[in-house]
Amino acid sequence: MAKPTPIQNYYLFIIAWMRWFGVVFAVASVIITASNLPWLLRSNDMKLLAVNLAGGAAFILVGLVLYMIGTAVERRYRTYIANRIE
């Protein structure tokens, strides 16, 4: 099994940051959506509540997609590094 070169370690670092950004993005969207709920429930505006929940769900999905893409890229890149012929 080949060890990663410094530039490959840098690429793995960038991929890891993309994964963690996806997690932070999803968690932040949950917190922002939840923080708006008490005011929206008191206002009795169901259309605004639905838009808030749909937008929150969309941003959660964006965060999860970033995380999943980062995981898939990292797995393939680590396989590429391991199968490299020196």
N, C-alpha and C positions, 0 to 999 in steps of 0.2 A: 504494500500500500504506500503510495507516494505521499510525502508531506506537502502541504500547500506552500507555495512560494509567498513572499511578502505581498505581492500584488494580488494574489488570490485570497490571502487573508483579508486584505482591504475590501475586496469585492464581497466576501462573506460578511464582513462587518456592515457594509452598506445594506446587504440583504436583510441582516438581523434588524437594522434600524427600520427598514420598511415594514417588517413584521410587527415590531413594537409600536410603530406609528399607527398601524391598522388597529391594534388592540386599544391604544389610547384614544383614537378617533371614535371607536365604537363605544367605549366607556363614557367618553365625554358627551356623546350624543344621547346616551341614556340619562345622564345626569341633567343635561339641559332640558330634555323633554320632560323628565319627572319634575324639574323645578317649575315648569310652566303649568303643570296640571292643577294645583290648588286654585290658582287664579282663573284658569279656564273653566273649572267646574263651578266656581262661584258665579261666573259671568253668564252661565247657561247658554252659551253660544256653541251649539253642537257642531256647526260647520267649521268653526275655528278649532275646536277640539279635534275633529277628524283630520284636519290639515296638519295640526301639530303632531298627532300620532303617526300619520302617514309619512311626514317629513322625518320624524325621529327614526321610524323603521327603515326608511331609505338610507339614512346616514349610517345606521347600524350595519346594514347590508354592505355599504361601501367599505366600512372598516373591516368587516369580516372577509370581504373579497381581497382587500389588500393583504390581510394576514395569510389567507389561503394561497394566494399567488406567491407571496414571499416564501412560504413553506415549500411549495412545489419547486420553485426556482432553486432554493437552497439544496433540496434533496437531489435534484438533477446535477447541480454544480458540484456537490460533494461526490457524487458517483463519477462524474467526469474527472475530477482530481484523483480519485482512487484508481481509476482505470488508465491513467496516463502512463505511457511508457517512457522511462527515463533513459 
